Amino acid sequence: MATLGACAGDQDAEWRQWNATDDLVPISVGIDEVQDPVEVPLRSSTGEVEVGTARVTPGGGPIGTLHDVVVIVDDEYADVVDRASVRTDSGDRGEDEYDLERDSAEEGVYKLTIVSDGAEGEIREDIFTFRLWDEVVAAEEDETSTEDDAT
């Protein structure tokens, strides 16, 4: 399970990835036609329980296409997830990670718009990996270290 350190806005926060590490979709970049949305179920850390859905609209298009990235966490798990992010892997262009904005009216809904950058004539397939995060509470850390110290 991945753990991520602090973000710029919350210097003392520690985050634990809550969902499966392979919740991802391919996005075609630099193609002539705008593609239909792509969607993937989001799964628990073991991959056995479906906990939500991630969607990218459109699922591909020309350089400069704006992609709406939406993550919807099922109601029964929304209070466990404190943050959602998407990691983009653009091959030789590198990787980036972006936090999605939580919807003000619905606890488990997150959204972000990403533009597909590239050079004229460039065609590639980017991979969007969705990550749900649970903030590690200090009491959990103390409990874990106490258990580790006892063994």
Wavefront OBJ file of the C-alpha trace (Angstrom):
o trace
v 0.000 0.000 0.000
v 1.428 3.410 -0.940
v 1.834 6.208 1.569
v 2.266 9.821 0.528
v 3.747 12.603 2.646
v 2.447 16.111 3.141
v 0.863 18.339 0.508
v 1.609 22.041 0.215
v -1.644 22.981 1.981
v -1.303 20.561 4.910
v 2.313 20.225 6.056
v 1.611 17.710 8.849
v -0.755 15.402 6.961
v 0.230 11.864 6.096
v -1.801 9.948 3.528
v -2.354 6.237 2.908
v -3.624 5.017 -0.462
v -6.988 3.395 0.143
v -7.813 1.843 -3.241
v -6.190 -0.695 -5.565
v -2.954 0.479 -7.177
v -4.027 -0.506 -10.705
v -7.273 1.481 -11.080
v -6.366 3.092 -14.413
v -7.482 3.990 -17.938
v -5.545 4.678 -21.163
v -6.163 8.071 -22.833
v -5.343 8.585 -26.521
v -3.565 11.923 -27.101
v -2.914 13.583 -30.458
v -5.509 11.653 -32.452
v -7.859 13.426 -34.873
v -11.197 12.391 -33.352
v -12.605 13.113 -29.911
v -13.319 9.759 -28.267
v -16.190 8.636 -26.040
v -15.733 8.853 -22.271
v -13.789 6.039 -20.594
v -14.702 4.682 -17.189
v -13.132 2.310 -14.682
v -14.468 0.854 -11.440
v -12.450 1.835 -8.385
v -11.669 -1.067 -6.079
v -10.592 -1.545 -2.478
v -6.932 -2.104 -1.621
v -7.248 -5.864 -2.212
v -9.119 -5.325 -5.474
v -12.064 -7.414 -4.257
v -14.651 -4.703 -3.461
v -15.905 -2.063 -5.889
v -15.902 1.259 -4.014
v -16.633 3.770 -6.764
v -16.085 4.848 -10.360
v -13.668 7.100 -12.238
v -14.526 8.657 -15.611
v -12.543 10.721 -18.129
v -14.531 12.733 -20.700
v -13.519 12.624 -23.506
v -11.437 9.460 -23.459
v -9.052 10.832 -26.049
v -8.612 13.540 -28.640
v -6.289 16.016 -30.346
v -3.499 17.885 -28.545
v -5.122 20.602 -26.432
v -8.230 18.573 -25.566
v -9.751 19.369 -22.169
v -10.506 16.168 -20.231
v -12.969 16.239 -17.321
v -11.790 13.747 -14.714
v -14.516 12.702 -12.262
v -14.229 10.318 -9.333
v -17.372 9.145 -7.566
v -16.895 7.187 -4.338
v -19.905 5.074 -3.335
v -21.887 6.553 -0.428
v -20.945 3.767 1.997
v -17.205 4.554 1.555
v -17.291 8.336 0.992
v -16.599 9.176 4.639
v -13.409 7.057 4.609
v -11.875 8.775 1.560
v -10.382 12.163 2.420
v -8.806 12.975 -0.947
v -8.716 11.795 -4.573
v -5.919 12.253 -7.094
v -5.013 11.193 -10.615
v -1.492 10.308 -11.719
v -0.791 10.890 -15.408
v 1.928 8.883 -17.125
v 2.794 10.407 -20.496
v 5.716 8.144 -21.377
v 8.784 10.194 -22.318
v 6.999 13.360 -21.165
v 7.006 12.051 -17.604
v 4.501 11.646 -14.795
v 2.449 14.177 -12.849
v -0.071 13.860 -10.052
v -3.053 16.145 -9.514
v -5.492 16.411 -6.627
v -9.136 16.511 -7.670
v -11.460 19.086 -6.119
v -14.095 17.727 -3.732
v -17.650 18.712 -4.646
v -19.160 21.114 -2.102
v -22.547 19.355 -2.133
v -21.567 15.682 -2.296
v -18.876 14.184 -0.058
v -17.757 11.400 -2.434
v -17.560 13.384 -5.693
v -14.279 14.824 -6.984
v -13.517 16.609 -10.270
v -10.644 18.157 -12.215
v -10.105 19.314 -15.801
v -6.789 18.356 -17.427
v -5.533 19.542 -20.822
v -3.557 17.109 -22.968
v -0.326 18.874 -23.921
v 1.925 17.851 -26.762
v 3.770 18.863 -29.886
v 2.060 19.183 -33.261
v 1.787 15.738 -34.855
v 2.575 13.902 -31.598
v 0.457 10.807 -30.943
v 0.702 8.823 -27.705
v -1.269 6.944 -25.093
v -1.275 8.397 -21.577
v -2.206 6.321 -18.542
v -4.423 7.914 -15.869
v -4.160 6.114 -12.522
v -6.759 6.985 -9.887
v -5.826 7.114 -6.231
v -8.108 7.450 -3.228
v -6.465 8.630 -0.022
v -7.233 8.207 3.649
v -5.563 10.654 6.035
v -3.519 8.826 8.640
v -4.566 10.050 12.080
v -1.906 10.470 14.769
v -3.708 7.959 17.029
v -3.436 5.335 14.255
v 0.304 6.008 13.971
v 0.792 5.679 17.746
v -1.237 2.460 17.796
v 0.803 0.983 14.937
v 4.148 1.882 16.517
v 3.030 0.433 19.867
v 2.054 -2.838 18.163
v 5.375 -2.915 16.288
v 7.337 -2.189 19.485
v 5.603 -5.053 21.307
v 6.766 -7.702 18.831
l 1 2 3 4 5 6 7 8 9 10 11 12 13 14 15 16 17 18 19 20 21 22 23 24 25 26 27 28 29 30 31 32 33 34 35 36 37 38 39 40 41 42 43 44 45 46 47 48 49 50 51 52 53 54 55 56 57 58 59 60 61 62 63 64 65 66 67 68 69 70 71 72 73 74 75 76 77 78 79 80 81 82 83 84 85 86 87 88 89 90 91 92 93 94 95 96 97 98 99 100 101 102 103 104 105 106 107 108 109 110 111 112 113 114 115 116 117 118 119 120 121 122 123 124 125 126 127 128 129 130 131 132 133 134 135 136 137 138 139 140 141 142 143 144 145 146 147 148 149 150 151
